[in-house]
């Protein structure tokens, strides 16, 4: 994996562990020679992950919508900063530029990015690993909900391994590197659906 898209919040929670986590993720990726593709902001966890990667000498590619770039939240310290028309183009650019996705704690926008990466993998728009860093148990309920969707039958057996969750970044990256693509819906017969 040469580049990973990291999905995370632009907010700064009062619990500083989240900011430190984002910084450490950026630094760890840089230390492994993995470029960072992220939302292009300078605030919150976004700013921290970029700062960590830059401090570690890593490549940092930001992708930010015009509306946010114009509100002065863009991080101009990035190695490259792309300004795009909107969120759909932003997520497409994340997919085009990266070899996989890592979601760290965040809010609604982060969830939108995660679920689109999962949905696109399930359909067959990409065959890249989708990682979920469950630091501090932040995603325990989401992991349980995903398991519940599978148990009820809303996630096919072939797609139950799309989300790769781990509590540590090194463990997550190792599991993502070993990811074997599943059979996407586009390649299934109607009888398999």
C-alpha positions as CSV (number, residue, x, y, z in Angstrom):
1,X,0.0,0.0,0.0
2,X,1.6,3.2,-1.2
3,X,-1.2,5.6,-0.1
4,X,-4.1,5.3,2.3
5,X,-7.1,7.6,2.5
6,X,-7.7,8.4,6.2
7,X,-11.3,9.4,7.1
8,X,-11.6,11.4,10.4
9,X,-13.4,14.3,12.0
10,X,-12.6,17.9,11.6
11,X,-13.8,18.6,15.1
12,X,-11.5,18.9,18.2
13,X,-13.0,16.8,21.0
14,X,-12.2,17.8,24.5
15,X,-10.6,14.4,25.1
16,X,-7.2,15.0,23.7
17,X,-6.6,11.3,23.2
18,X,-8.4,11.6,19.8
19,X,-6.1,14.4,18.6
20,X,-3.0,12.5,19.7
21,X,-4.3,9.4,18.0
22,X,-4.8,11.2,14.7
23,X,-1.3,12.7,15.0
24,X,0.2,9.2,15.7
25,X,-1.7,7.7,12.7
26,X,-0.2,10.3,10.4
27,X,3.3,9.8,11.8
28,X,3.0,6.0,11.7
29,X,2.0,6.1,8.0
30,X,4.9,8.3,7.2
31,X,7.2,6.0,9.1
32,X,6.1,3.1,6.9
33,X,6.5,5.1,3.7
34,X,2.7,5.2,3.2
35,X,1.3,8.5,1.8
36,X,-1.7,10.1,3.4
37,X,-4.8,11.1,1.4
38,X,-7.2,13.0,3.6
39,X,-9.9,15.7,3.6
40,X,-7.5,18.6,3.2
41,X,-8.5,20.5,6.4
42,X,-6.2,22.0,9.0
43,X,-8.7,21.7,12.0
44,X,-9.4,18.9,14.4
45,X,-8.3,15.3,13.8
46,X,-7.8,16.2,10.1
47,X,-5.2,18.8,10.9
48,X,-3.6,16.4,13.4
49,X,-3.3,13.5,11.1
50,X,-1.7,15.8,8.4
51,X,0.7,17.3,10.9
52,X,1.8,13.9,12.1
53,X,2.5,12.7,8.6
54,X,4.3,15.9,7.6
55,X,6.4,15.8,10.8
56,X,7.3,12.2,9.9
57,X,8.4,13.3,6.4
58,X,5.5,11.8,4.6
59,X,3.5,12.7,1.6
60,X,0.2,14.4,2.4
61,X,-2.5,14.9,-0.2
62,X,-5.5,16.9,0.8
63,X,-8.8,16.9,-1.1
64,X,-11.2,19.6,0.0
65,X,-14.5,20.9,-1.5
66,X,-14.5,24.5,-2.7
67,X,-17.0,25.6,0.0
68,X,-14.6,24.5,2.7
69,X,-11.5,25.8,1.0
70,X,-13.1,29.2,0.6
71,X,-13.9,29.3,4.4
72,X,-10.2,29.3,5.2
73,X,-10.0,25.8,6.7
74,X,-7.8,24.4,3.9
75,X,-4.4,23.1,5.0
76,X,-1.9,24.7,2.6
77,X,1.0,22.8,4.2
78,X,0.0,19.7,2.2
79,X,2.4,18.2,-0.3
80,X,-0.6,18.5,-2.8
81,X,-4.0,20.1,-2.2
82,X,-6.8,19.4,-4.6
83,X,-9.9,21.6,-4.5
84,X,-13.0,19.9,-5.9
85,X,-16.5,20.9,-6.6
86,X,-18.3,18.9,-3.9
87,X,-18.4,15.8,-1.6
88,X,-19.0,13.2,-4.3
89,X,-16.0,14.3,-6.3
90,X,-14.0,14.4,-3.1
91,X,-14.8,10.8,-2.2
92,X,-14.1,9.7,-5.8
93,X,-10.7,11.4,-5.6
94,X,-10.0,9.6,-2.3
95,X,-10.7,6.3,-4.1
96,X,-8.7,7.2,-7.2
97,X,-5.6,8.3,-5.2
98,X,-5.4,5.6,-2.5
99,X,-4.8,1.9,-2.2
100,X,-7.2,1.5,0.8
101,X,-9.1,3.4,3.5
102,X,-8.6,3.8,7.2
103,X,-11.4,5.3,9.3
104,X,-10.4,6.7,12.7
105,X,-12.9,8.5,15.1
106,X,-15.1,11.1,13.6
107,X,-18.7,12.2,13.1
108,X,-21.3,12.2,10.4
109,X,-19.0,13.1,7.5
110,X,-16.6,10.3,8.6
111,X,-19.5,7.8,8.7
112,X,-20.6,9.0,5.2
113,X,-17.0,8.3,3.9
114,X,-16.7,4.9,5.6
115,X,-20.1,3.6,4.4
116,X,-19.5,4.8,0.9
117,X,-16.2,3.0,0.8
118,X,-17.9,-0.2,2.1
119,X,-20.8,0.2,-0.3
120,X,-18.5,0.7,-3.3
121,X,-16.4,-2.3,-2.3
122,X,-19.6,-4.4,-1.9
123,X,-20.8,-3.4,-5.4
124,X,-17.4,-3.7,-7.1
125,X,-16.4,-0.1,-7.8
126,X,-13.1,-0.8,-6.0
127,X,-11.4,-3.8,-4.5
128,X,-9.4,-2.0,-1.8
129,X,-9.2,-2.8,1.9
130,X,-11.5,-0.8,4.2
131,X,-10.0,-0.5,7.6
132,X,-11.7,0.7,10.9
133,X,-9.4,1.8,13.7
134,X,-11.4,1.0,16.8
135,X,-9.2,3.0,19.2
136,X,-10.6,3.4,22.8
137,X,-13.6,1.2,21.8
138,X,-15.0,4.2,19.8
139,X,-16.5,1.9,17.1
140,X,-17.7,-1.0,19.4
141,X,-21.4,-0.2,18.7
142,X,-20.8,0.3,15.0
143,X,-19.0,-3.1,14.7
144,X,-21.9,-4.7,16.6
145,X,-24.4,-3.0,14.3
146,X,-22.6,-4.3,11.2
147,X,-22.6,-7.8,12.7
148,X,-26.3,-7.4,13.4
149,X,-27.0,-6.4,9.8
150,X,-25.1,-9.5,8.7
151,X,-27.0,-11.8,11.2
152,X,-30.4,-10.5,10.0
153,X,-29.3,-11.0,6.3
154,X,-28.8,-7.5,5.1
155,X,-25.0,-8.1,4.5
156,X,-24.3,-11.1,2.3
157,X,-21.8,-13.7,3.6
158,X,-19.4,-12.8,0.8
159,X,-19.3,-9.2,2.0
160,X,-19.1,-9.6,5.8
161,X,-15.4,-9.2,5.8
162,X,-15.2,-5.9,3.9
163,X,-14.8,-3.9,7.1
164,X,-11.5,-4.8,8.7
165,X,-11.5,-3.6,12.3
166,X,-8.6,-3.6,14.8
167,X,-7.8,-1.7,18.0
168,X,-4.2,-0.9,17.0
169,X,-2.9,0.8,13.8
170,X,-0.1,-1.7,13.3
171,X,-2.5,-4.6,13.6
172,X,-5.0,-2.9,11.2
173,X,-2.3,-2.1,8.6
174,X,-1.1,-5.7,8.7
175,X,-4.6,-7.1,8.2
176,X,-5.3,-4.6,5.4
177,X,-2.1,-5.6,3.6
178,X,-3.3,-9.3,3.7
179,X,-6.8,-8.4,2.5
180,X,-8.1,-10.7,-0.2
181,X,-10.9,-9.1,-2.3
182,X,-14.3,-10.6,-2.1
183,X,-16.7,-11.3,-4.9
184,X,-18.5,-8.0,-5.7
185,X,-22.2,-7.8,-6.4
186,X,-21.4,-6.8,-10.0
187,X,-19.8,-10.2,-10.5
188,X,-22.6,-12.3,-8.9
189,X,-25.4,-14.1,-10.6
190,X,-29.0,-13.3,-9.7
191,X,-29.2,-16.6,-7.9
192,X,-26.3,-15.5,-5.6
193,X,-28.1,-12.3,-4.6
